[in-house]
């Protein structure tokens, strides 16, 4: 009976495992990673996949490797789209 339960639990755990397409990687970054401070006020993503972070000082685009400064005029359409 125990072998059967072990087998059944093994099957259930394999069936519940997410596929490779569902696994999401998370990277934690801080001010040392390129942002001027750790207080992020807004986060947006554009249609290409770039992430935009607005801090108290300004806005930055993250391409998956590094942060780069972007003017607020670039982020403003993302804010308007998110508000809809």
C-alpha positions in Angstrom: 0.0 0.0 0.0 2.8 2.4 0.8 4.5 1.8 -2.5 1.3 2.5 -4.3 0.8 5.8 -2.4 4.4 6.8 -3.1 3.9 6.1 -6.8 0.6 8.0 -6.8 2.2 11.0 -5.1 5.1 10.9 -7.5 2.7 11.0 -10.4 0.8 13.9 -9.0 4.0 15.9 -8.3 5.2 15.4 -11.9 1.8 16.4 -13.3 1.8 19.6 -11.2 5.3 20.7 -12.4 5.1 23.8 -14.6 6.3 23.5 -18.1 9.5 25.3 -19.2 7.4 28.0 -20.8 5.7 28.8 -17.5 8.9 29.3 -15.5 9.8 32.9 -15.0 13.2 34.1 -13.9 13.4 36.9 -11.4 16.4 39.1 -10.9 16.7 41.4 -7.9 18.6 44.7 -8.4 19.3 47.6 -6.2 20.8 51.1 -6.5 24.2 49.5 -7.0 22.8 47.8 -10.1 22.2 51.1 -11.9 19.2 52.8 -10.4 19.9 56.0 -8.5 17.9 54.8 -5.5 15.9 51.8 -4.2 12.5 53.6 -4.2 10.8 52.7 -7.4 7.4 54.5 -7.8 6.2 53.0 -11.1 7.0 50.0 -13.3 5.9 49.7 -16.9 6.6 47.3 -19.8 6.4 48.3 -23.4 5.3 46.1 -26.3 8.9 45.1 -27.1 9.5 43.9 -23.6 11.6 46.7 -22.1 10.9 47.5 -18.5 10.6 51.1 -17.4 11.2 52.1 -13.8 10.3 55.6 -12.5 12.1 56.7 -9.3 12.0 60.0 -7.4 14.7 61.3 -9.6 13.8 60.2 -13.2 12.9 57.2 -15.3 15.1 54.4 -16.5 14.8 51.6 -19.1 16.0 48.1 -18.3 16.9 45.9 -21.2 17.6 42.8 -19.2 21.2 43.6 -18.7 21.6 47.3 -17.7 19.6 50.4 -16.9 19.7 53.5 -19.1 18.2 56.9 -18.5 15.2 57.8 -20.5 13.3 61.2 -20.5 9.9 61.3 -19.0 8.4 62.0 -22.4 9.2 58.3 -23.3 7.5 56.9 -20.2 4.4 59.2 -20.4 2.6 57.2 -23.1 3.1 54.0 -21.1 1.5 55.8 -18.1 -1.5 56.8 -20.1 -1.9 53.3 -21.6 -1.7 51.7 -18.1 -4.4 54.1 -16.8 -6.9 52.9 -19.3 
